[in-house]
Amino acid sequence: MENLIALLVAAPLLGAAVLLCGGRRLDRVGHWLGTLLAASSFVLGLVLFADMLGKDAEHRMLHSRLFSWIPVEGFQADVAFQLDQLSMTFVLLITGVGSLIHLYSIGYMEHDERRRRFFGYLNLFLAAMLILVLADNYLLLYLGWEGVGLASYLLIGFWQHKPSAATAAKKAFLVNRVGDMGLSIAIMLMFTTFGTFAFAPVLGATGEASEGKLTVIALMLLLAACGKSAQVPLQSWLGDAMEGPTPVSALIHAATMVTAGVYLIVRSADIFNAAPDAQLAVTVVGAVTLLFGAIVGCAKDDIKKALAGSTMSQIGYMVLAAGLGPIGYAFAIMHLVTHGFFKAGLFLGAGSVMHGMNDEVDMRKYGGLRKYMPITFATFGLGYLAIIGFPGLSGFFSKDKIIEAAFAKGGAEGWILGGCALLGAAITAFYMTRVMLMTFFGEKRWQPAPDPATAPGVEPGVEAVPGEMPHPHESPKSMTIPMILLAFGSVFAGGIFGIGDRFVKWLEPVTGFEHGHPPIGAAAITASTIAVMVLGVGLAYLQYGRKPVPVTAPRGSLLTRAARRDLLQDDFNHVVFVRGGTHLTRSLVYVDHSLVDGVVNGTAASVGGLSGRLRKLQNGYARSYAVSMFGGTAVLIAATLLMRAV
């Protein structure tokens, strides 16, 4: 079974190598090859999962060492994999949802000339993410971490002929590099503190390190998680990442990139448990981000960017739960898995809508599409009900547990965190109901097809003539079948995991678990969650269901205008970092030229001037030398007489 772990990673890695290096001869079959290899990883994951279920909870970990990567004295880095309950959860999510996204992409990217390369990048993304979650040490995890960053750059900027896509890819790459520096510093500190960066010895020796050093390591890990998982203050790249093809959005937001930060925090649980200040910082980041993303999602008319704000908010819930310690680790991962189902379904549903609407992304130009796309409407609707926490669906079980755990934190901190989580649930219901009403209900507001060459956000490849009115239609089976399967997960996964605490018991040997005791009782919290959900749905219906939706967005309030601009996050970054960095650079250049170079050049000029003056004494005339000797002798005699007199 240990050998299957390597094959699990090797399958998509082989697919990436073959598809990217095989040339145009593979254009006709490349998409099927990429999908087959992704599905092969999923099958291998299922085999390993079945084997794991047949063992006792204490003996379920598998360890596979392939070779020594860097074998030098005092520094041993192995390429070795560790498969336990936590990594197995991610393996099944990554390969399962990833395979469905591959299948969906066959139909979605049918007209793209570079489809083979696209599937190569998808395989590379899966392979990098599998390395990340299967690594048994932080250095190998870092390799997968950087691989995910590279693959995301290639996929977000896949349509590089669009300036907006190229810019978005660079932005995602650069913002993530900030977080990556945090991870690299944390790994260096681990090595200097513990002499290794393997999970078992590092996490097992946290009691031997000082709390201050562990706090610094944990904060650096949090910085890394903020970058990959788009948490405040490194969240600005996520909305722009929608410039990539829609399957990329689904893969990044549901199964891979944004989940990496949550995995890193939960995997490093022992470090955070020993650093309470860092744990508090995690909860603050999660609470702020879940509200930040929800507010942004309320004001976006671009269907993909509205869902991007939703992802930011839902990952905020996971980070909040991870910051609660053993009370919330399992619930963070549970919500991550259920979110993987319904968010992938929502993004693929959005792609299906765009496919039938000449790639229009503005929801104000939709309306009434439920009649023309019944399968898309049904699957998207189930994902909608799951994400807002409708009773009985997946999101209800996972999000309700996070809200309950937040209140169980106790004291003023528990009330604040629980209140933020409840408020986020209300806003989630509002903006997701807004998306449903603007897209599938009301009167049609269709507009002529935009020109992909000039219109921002338009995905090329659709057989639509600019200026032609859209003719909404259901997507092909290669697109609808993955949406239907994900809808089943949106409906049933939460109940399967939550009833009887199956998921908590599954993860407890790895993450630990403590029962929380909220001050107002679990039943009251559940009732409050349902009440705020109904309130959010009702407010959205009053604003978007009873009134006609204008094709052009109204000016809106000050908060609405700020939310349309992502709460001025790009403006803040430009003023503080771009403009501030420019001024800092100019100041450093001035100091370098005036002070550093001035001292060096001034010293050189002084030496040169002095040597020039001294050179004049050597004029080659004997009489000048005689006078100099006479003068020197006179000075010596005078000095001698003065010393005798004294």
N, C-alpha and C positions, 0 to 999 in steps of 0.2 A: 504493500500500500504506500510505503514511503516513496517508491519510484514514481507513483502516479502524480505526486505533487509536482515534480519537475515537468512531467508531461503536460500537466494542467497549464503551466506557464509557457511551455515550449510551443503549444499548438498555435495560439494567436501570434506569438513571436515569429514562428515560421511563416505564418500567413503574411505578416508585415514584410518580412524579408523577400518572399517570393513575389508579392504583388508590387512592391516598390522597385525591385530590381529585375523583374521578369520581362519588362518591356511590353510593347503593344500587342504582342502575340497572345497575351492573356486578357485582352479587353473584353472578349466575348464571355469568358467564364470567371473573370476575376471576382465579380460580386458574389457568385455562388461559392467560390473557394473560400473567400473571407467569411461568409456566413456559416459554411460547413465547419471551419476550424473553430469559430466562436462557439458553435453548438457542441463541438467535440469537447471543449473545455467544460461546458455545462454538464455534459454527460459524465465526464470524469469526476466533476464535483459531486454529482448525485451518488456515484459509486462510493466515493470517500465518505459522504454523509451517511449512507446506509451502513457502512462499516463502523463509523463512529457511534451510531445509535445502538449498535450491538455490543458496546463496551460499557463498563461502569464509568460514571462521571469523572472519577479520579484518574482513569487510564485512557482518556480519549485523545490526549495530545500525541501527535506524530511529529517526528523531527527527521529532516532529511538534509544531510550535508553533502554538497556536490564537490566542492574543491576549495582549497585555500586561495583566497583572492590576493592578499598581501601578507606573505609569511616572512616577517623579519623579527629580530630579537626585540621583545618588549612591545610588539605591535602585531597582533594577529587578527586579520579580517577574513572571515569565511563567507562563501556564498552558500548559505544554509537556509532552509525553510522550516517554519514552525506552523503546524496546523492544529488549532484548538477550536473551541466553540466560537470564539469571537471571530477569528479569521475565516472559519467555515461559513459563518453568516454572511460575511462580505463576499466570499467566493461565489456563493449561490446567487446573491443579489447581482454582482457584477456580470457574471457569465449568463445568468438567466435573462435579466432585463437587457443586457447587452446583446444577446442573441436575437431577441425580439426586435431591437432597434436595427440590427443588421438586416433582418428580414424586411422590415418596413422600408429601409433605405433602398432596397432593390427596386421597388415601385417609385419611390419618391425621387430618386436620382436617375431614373431611367433615361432621361434625355441629356444628361450631363456627359460631356465628352471625356471627362477625367474620372469617371466613376470607379475605375480600377484603383486609381491612386487614393480616392476617397476611402475605399474599403481597406486599403493598406494602412491608412492612418487610423481607421477605427480599430483594426487589429492591434496596432501599436499601442493605442490608448488602453485597450483591455490588458495587454501584456504588462504594461508599466504599472497599472493599478493592481494587478495580481501580485507583482513583485513587491509592491508597497505593503499589501496586507498580509503576505505570506512570509516576509523577511523575519528572521529570528534575531536581528540586531539592527540598531539604528543606522548604521552606515549603509547596509543594503537597502533599508527602508528609504534612505536618502536618494539612492540610485533610482528607485521606483518613483519617488517624489519628483525628482527632476525629469524623469521620463514622462510623467503625467503633464508637467508643465510644457515640455516640448510638444507633445501630441496635441494639447489644447491650443497651442500657438498655431500649429499647422492646420487644425480643423476650423478654428474660429476665422482664420484668414484664408480659408480654402478658395473662396472666390476673390483672389487677390487683385483681380482687375478692378474691383470696387475699392476706391480709396477708403471708404468707411470701414470695410472689412479688414484691410491691411492695418489701419490705425487701431481698430479694436484688438487685433491680435497682438500688436506691439504693446498696447496698454495692459492687456491681461498678463503678458509676459513680464513687463517691468514691475507691475504692482506685486506680482507673485514673487519676484526676486527679493523684494523687501522681506516678505515672510520667510523665504528660503534662507536668508541670512540668519534669521532667528533660529531656525533648525540647525544650521551649521554651527552656530555658536553654542547651542545646547549640547550638541554631540561632542564638541571639543571640551566643554566643561565636564561632561560625563567621563571622558577618558582621563582627564587630569584628576578627577575626584575618585573614580572607581577603578581606573586602570583598564577599562574595557567599555565597549558599547553594546554588548549582547544584552538582550532583554532580561534573562534570568538573573545574572549577577548584578546588574544595575538596579533592577527593581527589588531584588532581595536584600540589597545593602543600603537602602535609603535611611535606615535607622543609624547608620554609622557616619552620615554626613550632617553638617550643620544645617539648621533650618534656613539660614540666610542663603547658603549656596543652593539648596534645593529650590528656594523661591525664585532665584535668578534663572535656574534651569527651566522651571515650570513656566515662568513668564516668557522665556524665549520660545518654548514649545507653543504657548498660546499665540505668540506673534506669528509663528508658522501656520497655525491653524486658522488664524484670521485671514491670512493671504489665500490659502487654498479654498476655504469655505466661505469666502466673501463676507466676513464679519467686520463690523465697525472696528477700526478705521480703515481697513483695507478692502472695502466692499465696492469701490467705484468701477471695477472692471466688469462686474457681472452683467449689468444691463447692456453694455456695449457688446458683450459676447454673443448677443442675439443676432449679430451680423453673419454668423456662420449658418450653414444649412440647418434646418429644423431638427433632423435626427441628432446633430451634434448638441443642440440645446438640450434635447431629452437625455442624452448620454451624460453630459456634464452635470445636469441638475438633478438627475434621478439616481444614477448608479455609480458614478465615478468621482470626478474631481472634487465637487463640493462636500462629498462625504469623507474625504481624506482627513480633513482637520478634526472631525468628530472622532474618527478612528484613532488618530494620534493622541488625543486627550484621554480617551478611555483606555487605550493600550498602556499609557503612562500613568495609570490611576494611582499606583503606589507613590509616585513622585508628588502628585497633586494632593494626595491624602496627607502627606507629611509637610505640605506647604499651604496652610490655611489662607494666607493672604493671597496667594496665587489662585486658589479656588474661588475666593470672593471675586477676584478680577474676572474669572471665567463667567461667573453668574451675571456680573454687571454687563459684560460684553454681549452675552446671550440675550439678556432682557432688553438692552438698548437696540440691538439689531432686529429682534423680532418685531418691535414697534416701528423701527425705521423702515424696514422692508414692507410692512403692511401699509404704512402711510403712502409710500411711493407707489405701491400697487393700486391704490385707490384712484390715482390721477392719470394713469397711463392709458392711452387709447390704442396703442400698439399691443396686440393680443399677446405676443411673445414677451414683451417687456413687462406687461402686467403679471404674467406668470413668473418672470424673473424676480420681480419684487416679492412674489409669493415664496419663491425658493429661499431668498434671503431671510425672510421672516421665519419659515419653517426650520431652516438650519439654526436660526437663533433659538428656537425652542429646544433643539437637540443640545446645543452648546450650554444653554441654561441648565438642562437636566444633568449634563456631564459635570457641571460645576457644583452640583449638589452633593457629590461624593457617592458613596455606596447606596444612598437613597435613590439616586437617579440614573446611575450608569446604564442599567439594563433598560430603563424606559427611553433613554436617549437613543440606544441602538434599535429598540423596537419601533420608535417613531421613524427612525432612519429607514428601516425596511418598509414599513407601510407607506411612507412618503415616496419611496422608490417606485412602488406600484402606481399610486394615483398621480404622481407628478409626471412620470413617464407617459402615462395614458393621456394626461392633459396636454402635454407638449405634442405628442403624436396626433392628438385630436386637433390641436391648433394647426399642425402641418397639413392635416387632411382638409380643414376649412380653407387654408391658403391654396391648396392644390385645386380645389373646386372654384376658387374665386380669383383666378389669374394672379395668384401670389399677393393679393392685397392683404395688408396686415392691420389696417385701421379698422377697428371694430365699429366706428361710426358709419362705415360704408358696408356693413353687413346687414343683419336683420332678417328674421323669418326663415333662417336656414334649416330649422328642424324639419320642414316639409321636404326639403331636397336632399338632406343628408341624414337619414334616420339612424343609421348605424353610428355615425360620428356623434350625432346628438345623444344617443343612448349611452355610449361609452364615455363621452365627455361629461355627461350629466352624472354618471355614477362616480367618476373621479371628483367632480364638484361636490357631491354630497359627502364623499369621504373626507375631503380636505377641510370642509367647514365643520366636521365633527357631528354629522347626522347620526343619531343613535343607531347602533347596530353595525355601522360600517367601520372600516379600518381606522380612519382618523379619530373616530370617537374613542376607541379603546386606548390608543397610544397617547393622544394629546391630553385626554382627561387624566391619565396617570401622571403626566408631567406637571399639570396644574396642581394636582393633589400633592405631589412631591415638593413643589415650590412652597405651598402653604405649610407643609410639614417641616420646613427648615426652621420654623419657630421664631418667635420674637418679631420685632419690627421688620427685620430682613425678610422673614417669611411672608408677612403681609404685603410688603412692597413687591417682592418677586411674584407672588401669587396674583396680586392685582394686575401687574403688567401682563402676565400670561392670560388672565381673563380678558383684559382689554384687547390683547392681540387676537383672541378668539372672536370677539365681536367684529373687529375690523376685517378679519379674514372672511367672515361670512358676508360682510358688506361688499368687499371688492370682488370676491368670486361670484356672488350673485349678480353684480354689475356686469361681469364678463359674460355670464350665461344669458342675461336679458338682452344685452347689446348684440350678441352674436346670433342667438337662435330664436329670439322672440321679437314681437313687434312687426312693423311694416318693413319691407325691403328698402334699403337705402343704397343700392348698388351703384357704382360709378364705373365709367369706362376704364379698361385695363391700363395701368401705368406703363411707361416705357422703362424696361430694365436698365437701359443705358444711362438714364438720367434720374430716375426716381430713387431716392435713398431707401434702403431696406427691402428692395424688391429682389427676389431670388430668381435668377435666370434659369432657363430650361423648360419653362412651361410654354406649350404651343398656344400662345395668346398674342393677338395682334394689338399693338398699342392703340388705344381708342376704342377697342371692341368691348361691348358690354359682356360681363361674365355670365356664364350659364352654369350655376351650381349643380354639382353632380356628386354622387358617392364615389369614394376612392376605390381603387382595385383591391382585390382580396389580399394581395401581399402587404397592403397597408392596413386593412380593416381587421385581419386575423390577429396581428399583434395587439391592436387596440382592444379587441374583445378579451383576449387572454389577460391583459393588464387590468381590465375592468373586473374580472373575477377576483384578482388579487386585491383590488380596491374595496371589494365588498366583503370578502371572507377572511383575508389575512389577519386583520385585527382580532376577530373573534377566535381564530385558531390559536393565535399567540397569547391573547389576553385572558381568555376564560381558563380558570384553573392555574393561572400564573405559569403557564408552560414556558414562555419565553424567559421569564425571570429565572426559573429553575435551570433552564438550559445554559444561561450565561453565568450563573452564580459562581461556579468553580473558578472562573477567570476574573470576573469583575467584582465579586462579592456582592452582598445585598443586605440592606438594613430596612426594616419596616418603618415607614414614617408615620407620624401621628399628627395629622393636621388639626388645628384648634377648632374647626367648625364641623368636622365630620365629613367622611367621603361622600355620603348621600347628598349633603348640602352643596358640596363642591360640584358634583355631577349635575344637580338641578340648576346651579348658577351657570355652569358651562352651557347647558341647553338653553337657558333663558337668554344669555347674551348672544348665542348663535341665532335664535329666533329674532332678537332685536336687530341684529345686523342684516338679516335677510329682509325684514320688514322695512327698514330704512332704505335699502337698495331698491326694493320694489316701489316704494313711494316716489323715489327720484327717477328711476329708469323704466319701471314697468307701467306706470299709469300715465306717463307723459311721453310724447314723441321725442325720440333722441335726435337732436340736430346733427346734420352731417358735419358741420364745422363746430369745433369745441368752443364753448363760451369762455369768456375771459377768466371767470372763476375768482375765488377768494385769494387772499395772499398766500395762505397755506397750500391751496390747490396749485397755484402758479409755482410755488417753491417745490412741491412734490413732482410736478412735471419735469422739473430740472433736477430730479433726484435729491431734493432737499439741499441743493446748492453744494453737493459734495465735490463736483468737478470745479466749481468756482473757488471753493475753499482750497482744494489741492493746488489750483493754479496760483492763487494769491500767496499761499504759505510756502509751497514747495517749489513750484515752477518759477514764479517771480522772485520769491525769497531766495531760492537757489541761485537764480541769475545774479541777484545783487550780492549774495555771498561770494559767488565765483569772481565777480568783478572786483570785490573788495580784496579777495585773496590775491588776485592778479596784481592789483595796485600795491599791496603790501610786498608781494614778491619782487615787483619791479623797483619800487621805491626804497624799501627797507633792506630786503635780503640782497637783491642785486646791487642796490645802492652802496651797502657796506662793502661788498666784494669789489665792485667797480671803483669805489672811492679809495679803498686800500691799494688797489692796483695802480690807480692814478697817482696816489701819494708816493708810492715807491718809485714809480716811473719819473715823477717830477724831481724827487730827491736825488735819484741816480743821475738825472740829467744835469742837476746842479753840481754834484760831486765830480762829474765827468769833466767839467770845465777846469777843474784844478789840474788835470793831466793834459797840459797844453803842448808839451814837448820842448819848452824853452828852459835851458840850464839856469838862466838867471832867475827865473820864477821859482825853480826848485831851491836855489841858494837862498833866496829871500825867505822861503817857507822854512827852511832849516834854521836860518838865523832867527826868525820869529819864534819858532818852537823852542830854541835854546834860550832865548830871552825870557820866555814865559817860565821855563823850568827854573832858571836862576832866580827870577823874581819870587816864585813860589817857595823856593828853598830859603831865601832871606826872610820872607814873611814868617815861615814856620819857626826859624831860629828866634826871631824877635818875640814871638808869642811864648 
